[in-house]
């Protein structure tokens, strides 16, 4: 999980939805551990808040996620919809 204002809320939601066995929190990873973790994912989420910052530049994380070949869900922020369409 990246930056989160209130991780306690996320953990409570996961418990409420009975997703404890489907979600894994790794905590910080070493640089060389990241590819292995990404390749082990069934689904990757790339969420971005629609802010001034998000309107400029392309999220490298999205390209890394796409490179895994796993399904990716991304928010429609900035020019992401210009490059990616459903299926």
C-alpha positions in Angstrom: 0.0 0.0 0.0 1.3 3.4 -0.9 0.6 6.6 1.1 -2.6 6.4 3.0 -4.1 9.1 5.3 -5.7 6.5 7.5 -4.6 2.9 7.0 -6.8 1.8 9.9 -9.9 2.6 7.8 -8.5 0.4 5.0 -7.8 -2.5 7.3 -11.3 -2.2 8.8 -12.9 -2.1 5.3 -11.0 -5.3 4.3 -12.2 -7.0 7.4 -15.8 -5.8 6.9 -15.7 -7.2 3.3 -14.1 -10.5 4.5 -11.1 -9.9 2.2 -8.3 -10.8 4.6 -7.3 -13.8 2.6 -7.3 -11.9 -0.7 -5.3 -8.8 0.3 -1.7 -8.8 1.4 0.1 -5.9 3.1 3.8 -6.2 2.6 5.0 -3.0 4.1 8.1 -1.3 2.6 9.9 -3.5 0.1 13.5 -3.4 -1.0 14.0 -2.3 -4.6 14.9 -5.8 -5.9 11.8 -7.3 -4.2 9.3 -5.2 -6.1 9.3 -7.1 -9.4 8.7 -10.4 -7.7 5.8 -9.0 -5.7 4.2 -7.4 -8.8 4.5 -10.6 -10.8 2.7 -12.5 -8.0 -0.4 -10.3 -8.1 -3.6 -11.4 -9.7 -4.8 -7.8 -10.1 -3.1 -4.4 -9.8 -4.7 -1.1 -8.9 -3.3 2.3 -10.0 -5.3 5.0 -8.3 -4.6 8.6 -8.6 -6.4 11.6 -7.1 -7.6 14.1 -9.6 -5.2 16.9 -8.5 -3.1 19.5 -10.2 0.0 17.3 -9.6 -1.7 14.3 -11.3 -2.6 16.4 -14.4 1.1 16.5 -15.4 3.4 13.6 -16.2 2.7 9.9 -16.6 2.7 7.5 -13.6 5.6 5.1 -14.0 3.8 2.7 -11.7 1.1 2.2 -14.4 3.7 1.2 -17.0 5.3 -1.2 -14.5 1.9 -2.7 -13.7 1.1 -3.1 -17.4 4.4 -4.9 -18.0 3.4 -7.7 -15.7 0.6 -8.9 -18.0 -1.8 -9.0 -15.1 -5.1 -7.1 -15.2 -4.8 -3.5 -14.2 -7.5 -1.1 -12.9 -6.6 2.6 -13.2 -8.5 5.8 -12.4 -9.5 8.1 -15.3 -7.2 10.9 -14.3 -5.0 13.1 -16.5 -4.3 11.6 -19.9 -4.5 7.9 -18.8 -7.7 7.3 -20.8 -5.9 8.6 -23.9 -3.5 5.7 -23.7 -5.6 2.9 -22.2 -9.0 1.6 -22.9 -11.0 -1.4 -21.5 -9.6 -4.6 -22.9 
